[in-house]
Amino acid sequence: MTDPLVSFEGVSFGYGHHPVIEGIDLRLEPGSFTGVVGPSGSGKTTLLRLLVGAVRPTTGTVRRRGDVRVAYVPQVETVDWNFPVTVGECLAMAQLGGRRLPWRSRQERADIEAMLERLGLAGLADRHIRALSGGQQQRVFLARALIGRPDLLLMDEPTSGVDVRTRHEILHLLEALNTEGTAMLLTTHDLNGIAAHLPWLVCLNRRILGQGAPAAVLTPEVLEATYGARMEVLEHAGMPVVVDAVHRPLRAVR
């Protein structure tokens, strides 16, 4: 049995006297693909910050395997797209890794070109990042994270603000990368377009209220506990489909 890349053991965290997450037990195994769902303010982004070590738990322990390499892809809405940088320069900055020399080797330039081609961005190295579409911008920051060959890739709402076609393209790309060995954890609000297609889901609202395969955790009971609202779960082509519960008026009985 291999050691997990990262594990949470009874982890809690809060700002001042306001708890954000409580009693989290979670293991991220090599090659895993995990989605975290929950309403706004449920602690999803805080969970990612704990994973990358940006904050430390108030109680409990976050354990990282000694050799684990972690990369993080932020929400595209949080990025300053007017920053004067091209696509190629954006990836090159991730290659520096604290190195003093500003220029890139031939191998590093080749790695950037190969990564851009792999993610459907070939020919865009000299394009300014603000001139890209939303889907292309998301791919650039995915490429930037992958250029360091991480063992674990963390993504905060990777399909936020993109159209349905781009969402499907990103999901298929992530599935292919995961098949090649990169472990992934992403947060998402998209229960049907993303969450239902992942192999493992965590339902979070301050505490973990359910985790497992989508069919096991996307249930009316778990969803109501997570979101505080009634939802119905249908089945289509063997996949769970979450819809708002229909409140039907009561009929008078004669």
C-alpha angles and dihedrals in degrees: 000000000000124000115255118254089231132359133189116210115190092325121181129172136177144165108243107315093338112101115214101178129009135195098351117181112181138150125200109199128199109277094012124143113206132177124200117205132181142119124288110288093024094121101261097130091042088055089056092048090053090049094055092042096246089132133020125230120260088219133001130034137279109203122195124190107250097243099037117132114206127192127188131209112196127208109280089231090066095056123096099232092185091066105122101248136117127224092257093048091050091058093041092058089058089053095056094074093184094315114148098216108093098201127082128235122238089255092052091051090049090050091053093049091048093049093049091050091047090055097043095258100112113148094021100094092108095043117109111245093236090060092063129097119250092259092049091049090053090050092050092058090043088053090047090054094046096049089082092054097237125199090214126033118198119197129185109209095328094184098044113133097007128116124254095262093051090046090056091046092052092047092051090048092051091048090053092048091048090051087055090058109271113133114222140197121182136174118221143171090200105098097173105030097045116002097053090056097053123096095228131028134190118200108208134186105151087306130043104261097179141351134184140076114345093252089056099048105029092081129130091249097051093041093051090049090049101043102024092233135094116258134176125222120212129180126237123174089343093306127112115246118197119212134170113268113258113232105214118196115243116252120231112249115225 
